Amino acid sequence: MAVAHDAISESHTGTTGSASEASFGWTHTLAAGAKGLVVAVANFSANADTSSAVDVGGTPLAAVTGGGIGCGGSEPGYIKAWFLGSGLPTGAQTITVTRTNNTDIMWAAGWSVTALTNTEYTGVATLSSGAGTTSQTEVNVDDGSPGTNSLRYAAMYSGLVSVPSPGANSSGANSIDVGGNCAVCVRETVAGQGARPVGWSAAADELARVVLAIREVAGGAADKGPLIGGRLVNRSRLLGRLAA
């Protein structure tokens, strides 16, 4: 089995996000086979990390290592990713973002995946335009070719006045346009292995973005294969070799 997209959700619709509160939350429904959850949190007001914790149904997510970045210049903002693999609750659950209680406008989106085994994130890449402008195009994310298909996700804060369109290899997931800037999250349309593109197609502007791949953990408990030559063989790797 491979990683497959499960469900998407977002904290706010319309043009108004979270401000002047200690936390905000929304409902995300996870399938029975959900094995991974990514939450991206955007700050539209400052080049500052103002999310201190994220949980789903009371189970905490961990901040993605190297998965937070800000954008300076005249249109400051910040984007940060959080992740949880094993131990996810299922069904309708509340995702809660604990935030700095100030007037900064914030918004978040959640994406869950199904898989045979536990999942992990890899291929994390962040980019900030700083005070300049950067082309908003798809970027390759390498999952290390683990033997089963992975799925790539990308989240971005942008100084664009309207939400950019997904790139040729990507599908729209969540977005919000708060007026002078926006945030958008997209996913890879078709899962695969290796270095594969995900992202947007839009004019250059100030931005901060994070992209990553979600892959199955090799040798996970649910991924045990047959005994061959006295050794327990990982099913995913065996199938990958047979298909080669």
N, C-alpha and C positions, 0 to 999 in steps of 0.2 A: 504494500500500500504506500501511498505518497501523501504529502501534505496537500490538503484541499481547502479552499475558502469555505467558511461556515456562515458567518453573519457579520453585519456591520451595524453600527449605532453611533449616535452623536449626542452631545450634551444639550445643545441648543439649536433650534432651527430659526429661520428668519434672519434678522440682522443684529440681534442683541445677544451678548454673551453674559458671562458671570462677572460681577463686580461687587466689591464691598461686602464680602461674606467669607466665612472661614472654610467653607467647603461647598461643593456642588456635586450633584449626582444625576444619574439617569438609568433607565432599564436596558439591559443587554441580555438577549436570550441565547444561551449556549446549547448546542446539540449534545446528545448523550455521548457522542464520540469526540467531543471537543478536547483537544490536547494542547492548545496554545492560545494566548490572548495578548494582543498588542494594544496599548492605549497611547495615543499621541496627544500631548497637551500644548496648546499655543497661548502665548501672551502677546496681545496686540498693542500694548502700551509702552513696553520697556524692554530693553536688552537685558532681561533679568530672569533667572530661574525662580518662579514663584509657586511651583508645585512641589510640596514636600513629601507627599505620600499618595498612593493610589491603591485601592482595594476593590475586589469584586465579591460581593456577598460576605464581606468581612475578611476575606483571604487576601493578604497583601501581595502586590506585584513588586518587582524590583526595578529600579531605574536601569535602563540599558547602558552598559559601560560605553562611554564615548558617544552616547546617543542624545546629547543635549547641546544646543548651539544657539547663539544669539546673532542678531543682525544690527549693526550700528548705523551711523549716518543719520539722515533726516527722517527715516522711517524705521525706528528701532522696534524689534520684536524678538520673540524667542520660541523655539520648538524643542520639545523633549519627548522621548519615547520611554515607555515602561513595558515590562513583559512578565508573563507567568506561563510556565509549561505544565508540569504535573501538579495535581491537587486542585484543579479547577472544579468549582461547583457546576451543576448543569441546570437547565431551565432558565426561567426569567430571574435575573439577578441584578442588583443595583451596583453599578460602578460608581465609586465615590472618589473624587479628587480633593485632597486636603491642600489648601492654598494659603498664601499670604493674604490676610484680610486687609486689602487696600483697594484703591479705585482702579487698579489695572484691570483691563477687560481680558477675560480668558475664555477658552473653549476647548473641548476635547472630543476625541473620536475613538471608538473601539472596534477592533477587528478580531474575530476568532477563527481558528482553523481546526479541522479534524485531521487525524492521523492514526496509524496503527500503534505507534509508540509515543512516548513523551517527546516533546519538541524542544528545540533551542534556537536562539538567534545567532546569526553569523553574518559576516560581510558588512558590518556596520560602516557607513560612510556619512560624514557630515560635511556641509559646505555652507559658508557664509559669504555674502557679497561684501560685508563690511559697509563702508561708506560709498562703495561703487555700485555698479549694476552687473548682473550675471545672467547669461542665457538660461532660460528655464526649459531645459530639454531632458529627455530620458537619460539615465545614467546606468551603466552596467553594475550589477551586484553579483559577486561570485560566492556560491554556496559551498565550494570545495568539492563538488561532484561526489556526494555521499553515497550514491547507489540507488537512491529513490528521489523523485522530484521534490523540489522545494518551491516555496511561493514567496515572492518579493513584495514588499510594501514600502511606500514612501510618504512622508508627511512634510509639509512645507508651510512656513509663514512667508507671505509675499507682500510687497508694497504695491502690487497691482490693484487697481480699483475694481476689477472684476475677476471672478474665479477663472483660472486658466483651464484649458481642455486637457484631458488625458492624452498621453502620447500614443503612438500607433500600436504599442504592445501593452497598453495599460487600460484599465477600466476605472471609471469614476466611483468613488466610495462615499466620501463625506466632504462637505465644504461649508464655509460660512463667509459672507461678505459683510463686513461691519461698516462699510463706507469707503474710507480712504485706503484700506488694506484688507487682506483676506487670508484664510488658511484653507488648505486643501489636502486631502489624503487620497491616494490611489493605490491600486494593487496590480500586480502582473495578471494579465487576462488568462494566460495558459501557463501552468506550472512547468518547471523544467530544471535541468541541472547545468552547472557551469556558470559562466559570466553572462547574465541576461539582463536586458534593459527594463527599467520601470521609471515612470515619471510623467512629465507634462510636455506640452508644446505651447509656448507663449513667448511674447516679447520679453526682452531683458529688463530686469528691474532689481531693486534691492530684495534680498531673500535670505532665509536660513532654512536648511532642509536636512532631513535625516532619512537614510534608506537602509534597509536590512532585508535579509532572507531568513525565513523560518524553515528549518529542516528537521527531519526525524533524528532522534538521538540514536546513534549506532549501538546495537547490543541492548536496547531497552527490553524490559521484562516481557512486553507483549510481542516482541520481535524475535523470539527464540525460534530457531530452525531445527533441523534434524541433526542427529549425531552422525558425523562422517569421520571415519578413521579415529574414533574415540574422542573427537572434539565437537563441542556444541557450536554449530555454525549459525551466524546471523542470517536470518531469512532474507532480509532486504539485500544484503551484499551477494548472497547466493544467486538470487533472481537476477541481480544486475550482471553478474558474470555469465549466467546462462544466456542472457539476452544479447551479450556482447558478440 
